[in-house]
Amino acid sequence: MKKNFLLGLGIAGLLLTACGSSGDKVVCSGTAEENGQKAEVKITATLKDGKVDKVDQTMTFSDSNTAKQTCGLLEFANSFAESDDKKLDFECDGNSVTIKNVQDTDEQNLKGMTKDEFITYAQGQSEQISCK
């Protein structure tokens, strides 16, 4: 369930998104919509030795109720985690929800990708994604 939820968030975050790379980071941002809810999404891949080391995703909603519901879903997903190291690391702040250190989706292991592989992966999620 957690991986499917992360996959949905990741795809939603990458849809209708623009990417740009900056030094040791690749930053994707834009507007995503899922189930009629719109959010501004920012996905940051931090590189170490030329490979993706960490991916953080922040979603900013137009109202705090949607953010609270999203946080509730993440807490619910964590209740099914097999151990503490399998739980999602996330932070809720007003209208924003940040999932820290996203490692993989059902399709891809993000950690260890090269910068170009991550950009290719991000662009492959939608024709509307551009990376620089």
Secondary structure as UniProt FT lines:
FT   HELIX           2..14
FT   TURN            15..16
FT   STRAND          17..22
FT   TURN            23..24
FT   STRAND          25..34
FT   TURN            35..36
FT   STRAND          37..48
FT   TURN            49..50
FT   STRAND          51..61
FT   HELIX           64..78
FT   TURN            79..80
FT   HELIX           84..86
FT   STRAND          89..93
FT   TURN            94..95
FT   STRAND          96..100
FT   TURN            111..112
FT   HELIX           115..124
FT   TURN            127..128
//
